[in-house]
Amino acid sequence: MNPSQIYIAISIVVLAIIALIVFFVHKTKTDNKLTPLAGLAFFFILAGLFAGDNRLIGYSLISVGVILAVIDIVRKMKSG
């Protein structure tokens, strides 16, 4: 494995651990469900990480995911 593949693997493991902590450990009284737009953003970011061989495609997918996440945050702030 070359260093970029190791970095991608570590990033995926860290994201998975964070997701497990957020969904299973952090139980609050308010119900914070993942919206479909946030799920789509998460998918684009993961797809960008997996497309590490082609930087243009990888960075494009990650940027689309970040833009979708920001749109979701703004929509949540306006509605609630």
C-alpha positions, 0 to 999 in steps of 0.5 A: 500500500502506498501512503495515499491509500493508507491515508484514505483507509485511516480517513474511512476508519475515523469517519466510521468511528465518528458515525458510530459515536454520533448514532449510538452513544450520543443520545439526546432528548432532541431527535437529530436524524440524518436528512436525505440531503446530508446523507447524499453529502456524506455519500459524495464525500466518501466517493471522493475519498475512494476516487483517490487515484484521479485527483480531479474527480476526487476533489470534485466529489468532495466539494459537491459533498461539502456544498450539499452539507452547507446547503443542508445546514442553512436549510435546518437553520432557517426552518428551526 
